[in-house]
Amino acid sequence: MATGHTDPQRRERIIAATLDLIAEEGIAHVSHRKIAARAGVPLGSMTYHFSGMDQLLREAFTRFADHIVAVFDSHLAAPADRDQAREAVTDLVHALSEGSQRDLVLTQELYVLAARRPVYRELTHEWMGRSRVHLEKHFDPDTARQLDALIEGLTLHRALDNEPHDRALTLEAITRITTTGT
C-alpha cells in the first residue's frame, strides 16, 4: 500500500470509513480520530483531504445517495410499460426493505441531518429528483412524487415491522396510487 499523499485510495477509504462508522455508531459518535483509525490513515490525512467534518459528511452522504440512486436505476430502468413499472417498484421496495441494514440506517441518519441542516436538505432534494426520473417515464410528475414517498414509507415499514407485509400488499398500494392519476 502506498504511503503519504501519493496513496490514491486514501480519500476513498476515508469516505467509506465515515459511512461505516455512521451506520454502526450514529452520526453523533463520528469523529476525525475514529474515521482515521477505521480508514487506516494518519489523523493528518483528514484535514489534508477535507476542509472539515462538514465537507466529509456531505461527500460521504453524496456517495451514499449515488449508491441508492443506482439501486433505483437497476430496478426501474428496464420496464417497458406501466404494469411492468408497478412490478419493478414492488421489487424495489422489497429489495430495499430486505437488503442492507446499513443502507436503512444511513438513509435515516441522512434524513435526520437534512431535517436540521439545509445543506443536507438540498442533497436529499437532489436524491429525490434523481430517483423520480425513472418513475416519470411511466407516471405523471405528481404521481411519481407520491410514489417516491410511498416507496420510502413502505420500505421503512417493511424493514422495521416484526411481520412485514407481503409482496401482494405492496403491489396493491402501488397500483392504487398509480391508477388514480391515469
N, C-alpha and C positions, 0 to 999 in steps of 0.2 A: 504494500500500500504506500502511495506517495505521501510525503510529509510536507508541512509548511503550506504556503498559499498555492503551491502547484498541484495540490490534490483536487482534481476536477469534480470529484463526487462529494466533497465536504459539505457544500451548501445543500445538496440534496439530502444528505444524511441528517443534517440539522433540521430540515423541514419535516422529514419522515419521523424523526425522534420527537419533534414537537407534537405532531398529530398522535403518535403513540402515547405520549405522556398525557395529553388532554383526554384521550379515550380511557386511559387507565385511572387517572387521578383527578380529573376535572381541571378546568382552566385555572381555577383559583390556586391550585397547587403546583403550577408550572413555573419554573424559574430558569434563568440562563444557566445556572450551575447544573441543574438536573438535566436540562436538554443537552448540554455539552457532554456530560458524563454518559448519557444514553447514546449519543451520536459517536462517542469515542473521539472527540476533538478537544483541543485545548480551549479553555474558557475564553481566551482572547479571540478565538475564531468567531464567536458570537457577534462581537462588535465590528469585526472585520467584514463580515458578510451581511450584517443587518444593522440598521441605524438604531434599533431598539426593539423591545418586545413587541410593540405595536406593528412595526413593519413585518416582523417574523410571523406574528399571528395572522396578519392579512394575507401574506403569501401562503402560509400553511392552509388556511381556510379556502383560499382561491384554488389551490391544488386539490383540496378535498371536493370542492364544488365541481371542478372539472371531472373528477372521478365519478361523481353521482350523475352528472350530465351524460357521461359516456355510458353509464348503465341505462339511462333513459334511451339514449341513441340506439344501443344494442337491441332493446326490446321494441322500440317504436319506429325504427327507420324503414322496416320492410312491409308493413301492412298495405294492401292494395285498396281496401275499401273500408267502410265504416264498421262493418261486423268484425272484420279481421283486426281493426284498430281496437275495438272493445275487448277482444280476446287478448290482444297484446298488452293492453293496460291492465287487465286482470292478471296476466302473467307477471307484469312488472310489480304490482302490489305484493304478490306472493313472493317473488324473488327478494324484494327489499325487506319484507317483514320476516322472512325465514332465513335471511342471509346474515351478514356480518353484524354482530352486536357492536363492534367498533364503529361501523358506519352509523348505526342508530344513535349511539352516544354522541358522536361527533356532530351529527345533524342537530341534536338538541342543544349541545353546547354552543353551536353557531347561532341558533335561534335565540337563545338567552342573551348572547353577546349582542346580537342585532337589535334586540328589544331595548337594550341600554345605550348602544352607541351607533349613531347614524352612519358612520363609515362602513360598518358591517351590514347595516340595513341595505346599503347600496349593493353590497356583494350578494345578499340574498335576493334582492330585486333582479339583478342580472341573472342569477341562477334560475329564478322562476321564469324569466323571459326565455332563456335558452331551453328550459325543459318544455315550454309550451310550443316550441317550433314544430315538433312532430305532431302534437295534438291538433294544431291549427291546420294541418294538412287534411284532416278528416272532420273537424268540428269548427263551428264559428268561434271567434275570439272569446265571447262571453262564456260559452260552454267549455272551451278549453281552460279558461281561468277557473271555473267551478270544478272541472275535472281534476285539474292540478291540485287544488285544495283537497278534494276527495282522496286522491292518491296519498297525500301526506297523512290525512286522518286515518284512512283505512290501514295504511302501513303501520302507523303508531299503535293503533288499537289491536291489530293482529299480533304485533311483536310483544305487546305488554299483557295481553289477555291470557289468563290461565287456560282458557278453552277458546282459542281463536276460531273465528267464523271460517266456513269453508269457501271454496272457490265459487260455488254457485251463488252464494250471497254477495260476494264481491262483484261478480258479473252482473247480478241483478241491480246493484246500486249504480254501477257504471252505465248500464243500459237505461235506467231511469233518468239519470242526468243528461245523457246524450240523446235521448229520444225527445225530450220536451222542447229543445231548440231547433228541431228539424223543420 
